[in-house]
């Protein structure tokens, strides 16, 4: 039997600290680390799945996009949604508000860009039985509403980690999923605070660099050097971060462009900081 080889982009969406990064690490490298590290921007990980779909075999390469879970970073997030062909919507079973966030924030935001993207719901941290706030009925109700499946998972024990990725993989190689909506235009962001400023700076830096993966790695490095916390950016640290980015840009842009970028970024920081 011939094997069809395809590559698809999938998104990991949900609030910060629900375990998206840990689930990816467990799935791809079979490792678990309970130390929480905020994902800055996006990180992309590759995994190949061998699936059977009808009468054919498919080698599906999943490009798994781990996307910043802090609300408000809509420029980075919406840019990352483009081309997405499936999404795992992750909540933390020990925090009921993370389930509400899926409907209140993450689904509306991703569907502005990918209207009919296939969804699979995940209730993570199933091993923390005594701390659980979200019931199976809560998850079933949401899954039924969007005509999809849900899984209880644990990045620590590995419960259902492979199964949920496989279920999403099968949904996105189906004919119906492959005919899902086209990407829509990403609307320009309205800036109101330093989170918005940080969001715009990251997104514009990545777009001007060209290679988004490499640019995100640079952003993570320079933000870390500046001591910047994306959950609550502080003016002084953000100024240091943009100065660090300007030093990076000196390696691939002319001096006038670098100075113009730096001046623009500092003006935004001063205006909203």
DRENFIDREN-202479 format. One record per residue (C-alpha): residue number from 1; residue in three letters; x, y, z. Coordinates in steps of 0.2 Angstrom, whole numbers. Example, Ala and Ser with C-alpha at 12.3 -4.5 7.8 and 13.67 -1.06 7.14 Angstrom:
// DRENFIDREN-202479
SITE   resi   resn       x       y       z
SITE      1    ala      62     -22      39
SITE      2    ser      68      -5      36
END
This chain:
// DRENFIDREN-202479
SITE   resi   resn       x       y       z
SITE      1    unk       0       0       0
SITE      2    unk       6      17      -5
SITE      3    unk      10      29       9
SITE      4    unk       4      47       8
SITE      5    unk      16      60      16
SITE      6    unk       9      77      22
SITE      7    unk      14      91      33
SITE      8    unk       1     100      44
SITE      9    unk       2     115      56
SITE     10    unk      -7     113      72
SITE     11    unk      -9     125      87
SITE     12    unk      -8     122     106
SITE     13    unk     -20     135     113
SITE     14    unk     -25     140     131
SITE     15    unk     -21     150     146
SITE     16    unk      -3     151     153
SITE     17    unk       2     137     165
SITE     18    unk     -11     125     159
SITE     19    unk       3     113     153
SITE     20    unk       4     116     134
SITE     21    unk      23     115     134
SITE     22    unk      24     100     145
SITE     23    unk      12      91     135
SITE     24    unk      23      94     119
SITE     25    unk      38      89     128
SITE     26    unk      30      73     134
SITE     27    unk      23      69     117
SITE     28    unk      39      72     107
SITE     29    unk      53      68     119
SITE     30    unk      44      57     132
SITE     31    unk      50      69     146
SITE     32    unk      41      78     160
SITE     33    unk      46      94     169
SITE     34    unk      35     102     182
SITE     35    unk      45     118     182
SITE     36    unk      34     132     174
SITE     37    unk      42     142     161
SITE     38    unk      32     155     151
SITE     39    unk      32     153     132
SITE     40    unk      37     169     125
SITE     41    unk      30     171     107
SITE     42    unk      29     154      99
SITE     43    unk      40     138      98
SITE     44    unk      38     125      85
SITE     45    unk      41     107      87
SITE     46    unk      40      93      74
SITE     47    unk      33      75      76
SITE     48    unk      29      62      63
SITE     49    unk      13      52      65
SITE     50    unk       9      36      55
SITE     51    unk     -10      35      53
SITE     52    unk     -23      25      44
SITE     53    unk     -37      35      36
SITE     54    unk     -49      24      26
SITE     55    unk     -40      13      14
SITE     56    unk     -24      23      14
SITE     57    unk      -9      25      26
SITE     58    unk      -3      43      30
SITE     59    unk      14      49      37
SITE     60    unk       8      65      45
SITE     61    unk      21      77      50
SITE     62    unk      14      88      64
SITE     63    unk      22     106      66
SITE     64    unk      16     109      83
SITE     65    unk      15     128      87
SITE     66    unk      16     131     106
SITE     67    unk       9     149     107
SITE     68    unk      10     162     121
SITE     69    unk      -4     159     133
SITE     70    unk      -5     176     140
SITE     71    unk     -21     186     135
SITE     72    unk     -18     202     126
SITE     73    unk      -4     197     114
SITE     74    unk     -16     196     100
SITE     75    unk      -3     202      86
SITE     76    unk       8     187      90
SITE     77    unk      -6     175      92
SITE     78    unk     -16     180      77
SITE     79    unk       0     180      66
SITE     80    unk       4     162      73
SITE     81    unk     -14     156      69
SITE     82    unk     -12     159      50
SITE     83    unk     -10     142      41
SITE     84    unk     -16     132      56
SITE     85    unk     -25     117      52
SITE     86    unk     -30     110      69
SITE     87    unk     -30     116      87
SITE     88    unk     -28     107     104
SITE     89    unk     -38     118     116
SITE     90    unk     -30     115     133
SITE     91    unk     -37     119     150
SITE     92    unk     -31     115     168
SITE     93    unk     -43     103     177
SITE     94    unk     -38     112     193
SITE     95    unk     -43     129     187
SITE     96    unk     -61     131     181
SITE     97    unk     -57     148     174
SITE     98    unk     -46     141     161
SITE     99    unk     -60     131     153
SITE    100    unk     -71     147     152
SITE    101    unk     -56     156     144
SITE    102    unk     -57     143     129
SITE    103    unk     -74     150     124
SITE    104    unk     -72     168     130
SITE    105    unk     -55     171     122
SITE    106    unk     -46     157     113
SITE    107    unk     -59     150     101
SITE    108    unk     -66     168      96
SITE    109    unk     -48     174      93
SITE    110    unk     -42     159      82
SITE    111    unk     -58     159      72
SITE    112    unk     -56     177      67
SITE    113    unk     -41     170      57
SITE    114    unk     -46     151      54
SITE    115    unk     -65     151      54
SITE    116    unk     -68     132      53
SITE    117    unk     -52     125      61
SITE    118    unk     -54     108      68
SITE    119    unk     -53     108      87
SITE    120    unk     -50      95     100
SITE    121    unk     -52      99     119
SITE    122    unk     -40      94     132
SITE    123    unk     -42      94     151
SITE    124    unk     -24      93     157
SITE    125    unk     -17      88     175
SITE    126    unk     -28      73     177
SITE    127    unk     -16      66     189
SITE    128    unk     -21      80     202
SITE    129    unk     -37      71     206
SITE    130    unk     -40      80     223
SITE    131    unk     -38      97     216
SITE    132    unk     -50      95     201
SITE    133    unk     -62     109     198
SITE    134    unk     -68     104     180
SITE    135    unk     -79      89     178
SITE    136    unk     -81      77     163
SITE    137    unk     -98      84     160
SITE    138    unk     -91     101     159
SITE    139    unk     -79      95     145
SITE    140    unk     -92      84     136
SITE    141    unk    -104      99     135
SITE    142    unk     -91     110     127
SITE    143    unk     -85      96     115
SITE    144    unk    -103      93     110
SITE    145    unk    -106     111     107
SITE    146    unk     -92     111      94
SITE    147    unk     -95      93      88
SITE    148    unk     -78      87      93
SITE    149    unk     -69      76     106
SITE    150    unk     -61      79     123
SITE    151    unk     -47      70     132
SITE    152    unk     -42      70     150
SITE    153    unk     -23      71     150
SITE    154    unk      -8      71     161
SITE    155    unk       9      77     155
SITE    156    unk      16      69     170
SITE    157    unk      10      52     168
SITE    158    unk       7      52     149
SITE    159    unk     -11      49     150
SITE    160    unk     -20      51     133
SITE    161    unk      -5      62     127
SITE    162    unk      -2      52     111
SITE    163    unk     -21      48     109
SITE    164    unk     -26      67     109
SITE    165    unk     -13      71      95
SITE    166    unk     -18      56      85
SITE    167    unk     -36      61      86
SITE    168    unk     -32      79      80
SITE    169    unk     -21      72      66
SITE    170    unk     -35      61      60
SITE    171    unk     -47      75      60
SITE    172    unk     -35      86      50
SITE    173    unk     -32      74      36
SITE    174    unk     -50      70      33
SITE    175    unk     -57      78      17
SITE    176    unk     -69      89      26
SITE    177    unk     -55      96      37
SITE    178    unk     -44      99      22
SITE    179    unk     -57     110      15
SITE    180    unk     -58     121      30
SITE    181    unk     -59     140      29
SITE    182    unk     -46     151      21
SITE    183    unk     -35     162      32
SITE    184    unk     -44     179      35
SITE    185    unk     -35     196      37
SITE    186    unk     -28     200      53
SITE    187    unk     -34     216      60
SITE    188    unk     -22     230      66
SITE    189    unk     -20     230      84
SITE    190    unk     -26     244      95
SITE    191    unk     -13     249     108
SITE    192    unk     -19     252     126
SITE    193    unk      -5     247     138
SITE    194    unk      12     239     139
SITE    195    unk       6     222     135
SITE    196    unk       0     228     119
SITE    197    unk      16     237     116
SITE    198    unk      27     222     119
SITE    199    unk      15     212     108
SITE    200    unk      18     224      93
SITE    201    unk      37     225      96
SITE    202    unk      39     206      96
SITE    203    unk      28     204      80
SITE    204    unk      36     218      71
SITE    205    unk      53     212      75
SITE    206    unk      49     194      69
SITE    207    unk      41     201      53
SITE    208    unk      56     212      49
SITE    209    unk      68     198      52
SITE    210    unk      59     186      40
SITE    211    unk      64     169      48
SITE    212    unk      50     169      62
SITE    213    unk      57     154      71
SITE    214    unk      75     161      72
SITE    215    unk      68     179      77
SITE    216    unk      57     171      91
SITE    217    unk      73     163      98
SITE    218    unk      82     180      98
SITE    219    unk      67     188     106
SITE    220    unk      67     175     120
SITE    221    unk      85     177     123
SITE    222    unk      85     196     123
SITE    223    unk      70     197     134
SITE    224    unk      77     185     146
SITE    225    unk      93     196     147
SITE    226    unk      83     211     151
SITE    227    unk      73     202     164
SITE    228    unk      57     206     156
SITE    229    unk      41     196     161
SITE    230    unk      28     195     147
SITE    231    unk      14     192     160
SITE    232    unk      17     210     167
SITE    233    unk      30     220     157
SITE    234    unk      38     234     166
SITE    235    unk      44     250     157
SITE    236    unk      62     249     162
SITE    237    unk      64     231     157
SITE    238    unk      55     234     141
SITE    239    unk      67     248     136
SITE    240    unk      82     237     140
SITE    241    unk      74     223     129
SITE    242    unk      72     234     114
SITE    243    unk      89     241     116
SITE    244    unk      95     223     116
SITE    245    unk      85     219     100
SITE    246    unk      93     235      92
SITE    247    unk     110     227      95
SITE    248    unk     104     211      87
SITE    249    unk      97     221      72
SITE    250    unk     114     229      69
SITE    251    unk     119     212      62
SITE    252    unk     107     212      48
SITE    253    unk     100     230      45
SITE    254    unk     108     246      41
SITE    255    unk     111     259      55
SITE    256    unk      97     271      50
SITE    257    unk      84     257      50
SITE    258    unk      90     251      67
SITE    259    unk      89     268      75
SITE    260    unk      72     271      67
SITE    261    unk      65     255      74
SITE    262    unk      73     259      92
SITE    263    unk      66     276      92
SITE    264    unk      48     270      87
SITE    265    unk      48     257     100
SITE    266    unk      54     268     114
SITE    267    unk      41     281     109
SITE    268    unk      27     268     111
SITE    269    unk      35     262     128
SITE    270    unk      35     280     134
SITE    271    unk      17     284     128
SITE    272    unk       9     269     136
SITE    273    unk      21     266     151
END
